Amino acid sequence: MPIVDIIKNDDSFLNGGMGSKSVLAWKYLHEDFNNGSTLIVNEAEEAVFFSDGIGTQVFQGGRYTLDTGNNAFINPFRRLFTGGVNGFSAKVYFVNLDHKLALNWGTSSPILVRDPKLKLQTSVRARGTYSAQVVDSKKFVVKLVGNNIQLFTQEEFNQYFRSAFLQYITDTIQQYIVDSGREILDVIGRKTQLAESIQPLLEQ
């Protein structure tokens, strides 16, 4: 592996040369860096450093010189196979903070329910949209991306949350209809109240 002096989010290496469109997180290709390396972080992103599998430091937009004086994560140094050059090893993720997602969801199959008033079994479907944006880069990488994945895209994000959302949405809709004591047609007209009952579950 080459020893790198400049660490930055370079679209020419990203996503097979396709650039950063729809990419939410991308692991820098190299992991060995010289002491005194320059880190360049764009304004709309953050860089998350991992050492031994632990997220150790987050850098916001700006230009940084990485040394032991201001970055504890690269201490102690290890001597790389570069003729005695002092350096450090880390995994670096660039996380896109500017990319707001507006994504659609819908139940893949009808939800079976019993009309509380008519006592007849019927089925309903649900669909809607949700928006999302990364606000905690370290938590996003640790909990969702994982520090061994090279690339995490909007499509992968949507696939993950669509399945997670539907698990809660289906159960909540069924329970809401039962607890309402109303005819299903009446419940359909109360979409705002239904959405408010689902939101706390999705924010957990």
N, C-alpha and C positions, 0 to 999 in steps of 0.2 A: 504494500500500500504506500502511495506517495505521502510525504509530509507536507501539510498545507499551511500556508501563511495567511491566506485571506479566506474567510468563511462568509458566504453570502448566498442568498436565494437567487440562483442563476437559472432563469427559465429555459436556457438552452439545454440544460441537463434534466429538466423536469418533465415528468409524464411522457417519456419517450420522445422528447423534443416538441411536444404539443403545447407546452407552456402551462400556466397556472390556472387556466379556466376550469372552474368546478373543483379545484383541488383545495381541500381544507387543511391538510397537514402533509408535510413532505420531509423525510429524513435525509439530511445532508449525506452525500455519497461517501465521504471520507470520515475516518474516526481518529486519525493521528494528526496532531497539530504542534507546531513549534511554540515555545514560550514567546510571548510578544506578538502572537498572531492578531490580525485585525478582524473583528467581527462587524459586519454591516447588516443592520436590520432595517427593513423598510418601515415607513410610518404606519402602514395598515397591517402589520404583522408583529409577532413576537417570536423569539428564538428560545427554545427550552433545551437545556443541557442535561444529559443523563450520564452518570458515572456509576459503574457497577450496578446498573439497573435501577438506580434511584434518581429521580428528578431533583437536581441540586440547585439550579439557578435559572431564572427567567429574565431575558433581556428585552426591553421595549425598543421602539424605533430609535435608531441612532448609530453612531460609530464608536466602537470600543477597542481598546488594546487589552488583550487578555494576558495577565501576569499574576503572580502570587500576591502582589501588593493589593489588588482590589477584587480578586476572584479566588475565593478559598477552594473552589471545587477542583482547581488544577494543582493543588498542593496535597501530597508531595509530588515532585517531579518524578518521572521515570525516564531513563535514558533510552531513547529509541535507537533502532538499528540504522543510524544515519551518520556514522562517524563520530559519535559522542555528542550529538546535539541534544540539549535538554528539551523535553517536550511533554505533552500530556495526551491522554486518550479520552474521548467522550463521544457520545452519540448526540447529534444536534437535530432537533426538529424545528422547522419553520411552520408557524401556525397562522393561518389567514383569519384576521379579526374583522375584516371589512366585508366578507362575503355573507350577506343575509340571504337565508334560504326561505323561499315561499313554496311549500311543497303540498301536494295533494295526498289525501288518504281516502280509503273507502273500504267497507266490509267486503270481503271476498265471497261471502255466502250470506244468505238471509239469516237474520237473528230470530229464532223461534221464541215467541212470547204468547201469553194468554191475556186476552183483553180483560182488564179488571172489571169492567162493567158488563160486557156481553158474555163473559166466560167462554169465549171461543178462542181456540188456538189459531194464531196467525203468524205472519212473519213481517219483519221490517228490515230495511237497509239504511245505512248511514254513510255519509261522505262529507268531506270538508277540507279545509286547508289549515296548515300551521306554519309558523315562521320560527326560525332559530338562528342564533348567532353565538359564536364562541366568546365567552367573557372571562374564562379562566383557562389559559393555555395549558398549564401543567396538569390540571385535573382532566382536561379534554384528552390529552395524550395518554395519561396513566389509565383512565377508566374506559376510554372508548377506542383509542387508536392502538395502544400497546407499543412499546419501544423497540419492537423488532420488525414492524411493518414499514415498508419503504414509502408507501403512498396511501393516503386516505381521501376519497373523493366524495362529492355530494351524493352520488348514486349509492355508495356504500352507507353513508349516513342515513339516507332515506330508507334503505332496506332495513337497517337495524331498527329505526324508530317506528317504521310502519308496523312491523310485527309486534314491537313492544307496546305501542299505542293501542292496537286493536285488541290485545289481551284485556286491557283495562276498559276500553270503550264498550266492548260487547257486554261485559258483565255489568257495567254501570247503567247502560241503556235498559237492559232487562230489569234490573233492580228498580230503576227510576220509574218505569212503567208500572210495575207491581205496586210500589209504594204510593204512586200518585192517586190510585183509585179512580182514575179517569178513563174514558174511552181513548183508544189509541189515536183516533183522529184529533181529539182534543190535545193530546200530548204533543203531537206534531206541531201544533201551533205555539208551543212553549219551548222553542229551540234554545232561546237565550238561557232560560233556567236550567235546561239540560246541560248545556255547555258549561255553565258555572259549576255544576255538580261534578263534572268530569275533570275540570282543570286542576283541582288540588291533587288528584291521583297522578296526573301526568307530570307534575312538578316535583314529585318525590325523587 
